Amino acid sequence: MHGAQPDKRVAPLRTSLIRAGLALIVIACGLSLRWYGFPLGLPAFIVKYGGSLLWATMVFFLVGVLLPQLSWSRLATIAVAIAIVVEFSRLVHTPWLDAFRPTTAGALLLGRIFSLWNLLAYAIGIAFGVWTDRLVVMRRRPHSAN
């Protein structure tokens, strides 16, 4: 009988809350890296691409917050699509975008300069998000009665 078996997946609301918490942690790490990375003497490569990696991880978790019922592969696909659109949007120049990009919010959300290397950092960040999500969500699953 369809539906008679208990669903072993975490409830969508709980999954969204877990992912929201993970997104907040990633945001704190990303902001800390961008604000304190250089003063701590971290190499520019780590600050730049570490921030990009964490940005993509955050995108993955936020997509997961909004769409908790989707599989990890579908969430990752949507996050990759968002990352690609955002990266290539840097090649688009309109007065309002060019005015927004130099602001703190613009730099953190959209970035300033197009770089194909960012796409690699995004892919690694999204893979890290999938790995972390699987680890945390699987640990939060209720134990079956079997």
WODA-V641147 format. One record per helix or strand of 2 or more residues. SS is the DSSP state (H for helix, E for strand). FROM is the first residue (numbers start at 1). LEN is the number of residues. If there is no record, write none. Layout:
# WODA-V641147
ss | from | len
SS | FROM | LEN
SS | FROM | LEN
This chain:
# WODA-V641147
ss | from | len
H | 12 | 25
H | 44 | 23
H | 72 | 18
H | 95 | 7
H | 104 | 6
H | 116 | 24
